[in-house]
């Protein structure tokens, strides 16, 4: 029993020593604090971690941008997706702008053109302007006669047109109306009489690309192509000229003669219509710049105007600096119209019923 107690006493003293030591060590642990160096190390570690993540992200974006630039089909490209979205938006925007654009092409097969805005005419019906057409009218006193001028600029070749009375070609019968009535029927901004094709048996006549008459007999023919440009050739030389193959001819009228060629006044021969007498004269002309035209009309056969010879007329037309000029039917047929209103005094009385007119249309659908 004593031995056992002795052993227990020794063990007890050891246990007490161990416990006291643990307590002392525990107190030391509890009292230990984190130092400045530890905080600095943690901060540096955190910053390095953040920088590493940022570098990885930037590298990924850079790779994607590089992939889009070299257009690699095997790699995903964020920039390519953005470009597709922008292209789609741009196309959508363009479609929207087109849908709001008032400028239209006047369809070739349409008998009636868009109706001009009455507010675009001035009070005297001497000017008309919208986004697709400009018309300016003036007159001058020359050779004891009134000369009328109508300058026209258009935006599209489809705006220079030829209209038939009742929109019918008179193969057998004689379908005619007043030029001002035909002008109103087709909504012309302005107009001039044409070649009066059904007053004679011969000549070349093309309307909306359709050859309606092919009976050449030695007169000049005016060809108007799909660009709105004029070409003039003698009808007997038309087929050999190559013009029908080289150009898309929309309309062709036969009267003549050609008055101005490449800006130069031509000498008028006796074979042409009443060249040496003083008569009312009408011409349609084109300037050197595209889609720019001039109509010239010299009055005659009335108390205020005696008319002019063909050569005098050619001289005065050439003085306007046009590139090409073609003589249309004159006499009582000579008619200049703006807003369905007659601008000249017709010789020998009132306006004369005719078969065709040349007119200019707006390309804005009101």
C-alpha atoms as one frame of an Amber mdcrd trajectory, in Angstrom:
protein
   0.000   0.000   0.000   2.823   2.379   0.801   4.599   1.441  -2.388   1.465
   2.090  -4.374   0.946   5.447  -2.711   4.551   6.342  -3.333   4.195   5.568
  -7.018   0.954   7.449  -7.172   2.582  10.373  -5.423   5.394  10.452  -7.949
   2.975  10.173 -10.871   0.773  12.813  -9.359   3.686  15.194  -9.106   4.535
  14.501 -12.752   0.987  15.047 -13.860   0.828  18.289 -11.884   4.034  19.449
 -13.521   2.745  18.569 -16.952  -0.532  20.368 -16.368   1.219  23.448 -15.066
   3.423  23.425 -18.152   0.468  23.135 -20.493  -1.183  26.068 -18.785   1.958
  28.151 -19.159   2.270  27.268 -22.870  -1.417  27.978 -23.388  -1.028  31.396
 -21.849   1.895  32.052 -24.211  -0.217  31.048 -27.257  -3.116  33.227 -26.238
  -0.867  36.207 -25.723   0.816  35.846 -29.186  -0.334  38.577 -31.680  -0.086
  38.912 -35.523   2.764  41.210 -36.407   3.182  43.854 -39.150   5.242  41.531
 -41.319   2.466  38.969 -41.311  -0.060  41.582 -42.501   2.336  42.783 -45.164
   2.830  39.257 -46.430  -0.906  38.655 -46.600  -1.449  41.910 -48.493   1.275
  41.124 -51.005  -0.138  37.643 -51.523  -3.630  39.048 -52.125  -2.336  41.609
 -54.619  -0.350  38.982 -56.483  -3.440  36.792 -56.680  -5.550  39.648 -58.041
  -2.875  40.564 -60.607  -2.640  36.971 -61.726  -6.406  36.740 -62.273  -6.414
  40.071 -64.122  -3.561  38.971 -66.355  -5.363  35.772 -67.206  -8.535  37.685
 -68.086  -6.642  40.217 -70.202  -4.775  37.472 -71.961  -8.059  35.754 -72.803
  -9.557  38.948 -74.199  -6.388  39.659 -76.141  -6.472  36.190 -77.627 -10.086
  36.653 -78.649  -9.315  40.033 -80.261  -6.311  38.568 -82.040  -8.446  35.678
 -83.204 -11.024  38.063 -84.690  -8.335  40.106 -86.445  -6.731  37.119 -88.136
 -10.219  35.722 -88.754  -9.412  32.303 -87.360 -12.423  30.031 -87.896 -11.394
  27.651 -85.141 -11.307  30.153 -82.284 -14.131  32.011 -80.621 -14.098  35.757
 -81.350 -16.035  38.238 -79.248 -15.062  41.042 -81.635 -16.506  39.099 -84.553
 -19.814  38.772 -82.763 -19.848  42.502 -82.077 -19.082  43.185 -85.749 -21.976
  40.952 -86.820 -24.329  42.809 -84.537 -23.137  46.171 -85.876 -23.484  45.007
 -89.491 -26.985  43.795 -88.813 -27.895  47.089 -87.175 -26.387  49.028 -90.071
 -28.362  46.994 -92.629 -31.515  47.454 -90.625 -30.873  51.182 -90.440 -30.257
  51.345 -94.188 -33.509  49.503 -94.867 -35.334  51.900 -92.610 -33.832  54.903
 -94.391 -34.787  53.452 -97.757 -38.327  52.897 -96.549 -38.503  56.570 -95.564
 -36.821  57.852 -98.731 -39.480  59.573-100.842 -37.493  59.251-104.075 -38.904
  56.553-106.327 -38.241  55.328-109.828 -41.183  56.072-112.083 -42.044  52.626
-113.409 -41.751  52.350-117.171 -45.055  50.550-117.605 -46.977  52.991-115.448
 -49.191  55.243-117.547 -49.689  57.707-114.685 -46.678  59.190-112.902 -46.706
  60.339-109.254 -48.791  63.445-108.770 -46.789  66.658-108.253 -47.328  68.658
-105.089 -49.397  71.756-106.015 -47.636  73.696-103.244 -44.309  73.288-105.057
 -45.405  75.549-107.930 -44.978  79.267-107.578 -47.985  81.542-108.031 -47.231
  82.212-111.708 -46.522  78.546-112.508 -43.068  79.433-113.714 -41.115  77.321
-111.226 -41.482  73.949-109.568 -38.992  72.341-107.188 -38.949  69.188-105.101
 -36.237  66.684-104.179 -36.333  65.047-107.619 -37.059  67.769-110.170 -36.442
  71.463-110.791 -38.303  73.480-113.417 -37.571  77.084-114.316 -39.475  79.017
-116.978 -38.687  82.403-118.544 -39.278  84.197-121.852 -37.440  86.723-124.018
 -38.341  89.026-126.872 -36.385  88.358-130.118 -37.005  88.750-133.847 -40.408
  90.351-133.210 -41.437  87.156-131.428 -41.675  85.712-127.951 -39.183  82.972
-127.128 -40.220  80.704-124.253 -37.665  78.658-122.281 -38.270  75.827-119.832
 -35.187  74.436-118.080 -35.597  71.087-116.342 -33.319  69.073-114.062 -34.327
  65.605-112.893 -32.820  63.002-110.554 -33.624  59.825-112.478 -33.884  59.029
-116.220 -37.348  57.555-115.756 -38.649  61.080-115.150 -38.378  62.063-118.821
 -41.277  60.330-120.535 -43.481  60.171-123.600 -47.265  59.934-123.221 -49.857
  59.013-125.841 -53.399  60.327-125.979 -55.558  57.918-123.954 -52.429  55.787
-123.540 -53.134  54.231-126.956 -51.113  53.971-130.133 -53.318  54.865-133.083
 -52.451  52.330-135.762 -55.567  53.012-137.794 -57.719  55.594-136.052 -56.590
  59.031-134.973 -56.659  59.211-131.171 -55.910  62.787-130.109 -56.321  65.052
-127.097 -55.206  68.516-126.094 -51.585  68.441-124.814 -52.744  70.021-121.542
 -55.279  67.181-121.155 -52.671  64.501-121.782 -50.428  66.319-119.312 -53.147
  66.210-116.661 -53.889  62.543-117.386 -50.301  61.489-116.612 -49.601  63.959
-113.757 -46.874  65.805-115.643 -44.956  68.501-113.806 -44.282  70.117-117.184
 -44.631  69.064-120.813 -44.095  69.943-124.460 -45.782  68.689-127.599 -44.115
  65.696-129.257 -43.747  64.618-132.886 -47.483  64.222-133.667 -46.741  60.730
-135.012 -50.229  60.009-136.376 -50.316  63.056-138.644 -48.104  61.237-141.191
 -47.599  57.702-142.416 -43.844  57.332-142.010 -41.027  57.620-139.508 -39.625
  55.657-136.560 -41.661  55.583-133.371 -40.621  53.679-130.238 -42.623  53.866
-127.029 -41.540  52.168-123.785 -39.026  50.026-125.717 -41.695  48.849-128.181
 -41.134  49.600-131.875 -44.545  50.807-133.018 -43.598  52.262-136.404 -40.691
  51.384-138.670 -41.121  53.293-141.924 -37.959  55.356-142.548 -38.224  58.038
-145.232 -35.215  60.260-144.698 -35.869  62.382-141.585 -33.983  62.662-138.307
 -35.140  60.535-135.389 -34.613  61.393-131.707 -33.696  58.415-129.530 -33.943
  58.672-125.725 -32.093  55.909-123.876 -32.455  54.467-120.394 -29.922  57.000
-119.061 -32.062  59.868-120.308 -29.500  60.741-122.997 -30.340  61.915-126.521
 -29.107  60.325-129.758 -30.079  61.707-133.171 -29.646  59.912-136.491 -31.358
  59.860-139.876 -34.013  57.151-139.795 -32.628  55.351-142.864 -29.290  54.944
-141.071 -30.729  53.875-137.718 -30.273  50.120-138.114 -26.748  50.417-139.485
 -25.737  52.997-136.851 -25.534  50.425-134.063 -27.429  52.712-131.672 -30.166
  50.147-131.068 -27.557  47.580-130.002 -25.321  49.947-128.045 -28.016  51.723
-126.041 -31.193  50.723-124.274 -33.636  52.883-126.233 -36.814  53.721-124.326
 -38.509  56.198-126.673 -37.930  57.434-130.211 -39.712  60.268-132.023 -39.594
  61.321-135.666 -39.793  64.927-136.759 -36.531  66.840-136.924 -34.217  68.128
-137.995 -31.298  68.049-135.574 -30.486  71.676-134.717 -27.397  71.421-132.499
 -24.793  68.655-132.459 -22.037  68.545-129.789 -22.778  72.178-128.987 -22.475
  73.382-132.589 -25.243  74.957-134.649 -26.048  72.873-137.731 -26.842  74.161
-141.191 -30.449  73.431-142.045 -31.160  72.073-145.538 -34.206  72.572-147.735
 -35.456  69.030-147.238 -36.540  69.838-143.708 -39.946  71.191-142.739 -40.508
  74.797-143.924 -36.935  75.904-143.161 -37.006  79.312-144.816 -40.336  80.775
-143.683 -41.120  82.439-140.363 -43.032  79.878-138.310 -43.635  78.877-134.690
 -40.824  76.501-133.673 -40.312  74.026-130.833 -37.166  72.172-129.735 -36.134
  69.849-126.950 -32.489  70.007-125.907 -30.026  68.359-123.563 -27.112  70.012
-121.803 -23.715  68.388-121.457 -24.384  67.430-117.840 -26.708  64.434-117.463
 -30.445  64.733-116.764 -30.440  68.444-117.586 -32.761  69.619-120.365 -34.121
  72.716-122.055 -37.314  73.237-124.048 -37.322  76.230-126.402 -40.439  77.509
-128.138 -40.648  80.460-130.523 -44.145  81.840-130.967 -45.542  82.744-134.378
 -48.709  83.239-136.385 -50.227  85.686-133.911 -50.408  89.428-133.433 -47.440
  89.510-131.037 -45.073  87.052-132.736 -44.228  86.469-136.380 -42.079  83.381
-135.873 -38.577  82.587-137.146 -36.846  80.544-139.832 -35.400  77.157-138.950
 -31.848  78.448-139.247 -32.545  81.425-136.987 -34.158  79.070-134.514 -31.143
  76.755-134.613 -28.860  79.749-134.018 -30.837  80.920-130.985 -31.055  77.425
-129.540 -27.299  76.933-129.924 -26.764  80.210-128.077 -28.174  78.590-124.915
 -25.054  76.356-124.760 -26.929  73.074-125.009 -25.073  70.019-126.300 -27.884
  68.520-128.397 -31.087  69.999-129.812 -33.893  68.403-131.798 -36.704  70.169
-133.588 -40.203  68.985-132.632 -43.475  69.687-134.386 -44.001  73.448-134.570
 -46.728  75.593-136.068 -49.965  75.390-134.169 -48.753  72.195-132.496 -46.117
  74.099-130.498 -47.247  73.846-126.870 -45.381  74.453-123.604 -47.121  73.410
-120.397 -46.314  73.782-116.685 -48.763  72.482-114.112 -51.268  71.742-116.924
 -51.224  75.438-117.820 -50.352  76.676-121.280 -47.387  79.087-121.193 -47.317
  80.235-124.831 -49.878  81.696-127.210 -50.730  79.116-129.836 -50.669  80.270
-133.453 -53.983  80.539-135.270 -56.154  80.184-132.212 -56.578  77.723-129.387
 -54.638  74.663-128.289 -54.584  71.875-130.866 -55.496  68.204-130.155 -52.471
  65.958-130.693 -51.337  62.357-130.388 -48.348  62.572-128.032 -46.330  64.723
-125.651 -42.919  64.646-123.980 -43.195  65.328-120.282 -41.234  65.440-117.049
 -42.537  63.835-113.863 -41.741  64.049-110.190 -40.412  60.885-108.575 -41.982
  61.582-105.193 -45.128  59.683-104.379 -47.384  62.078-102.496
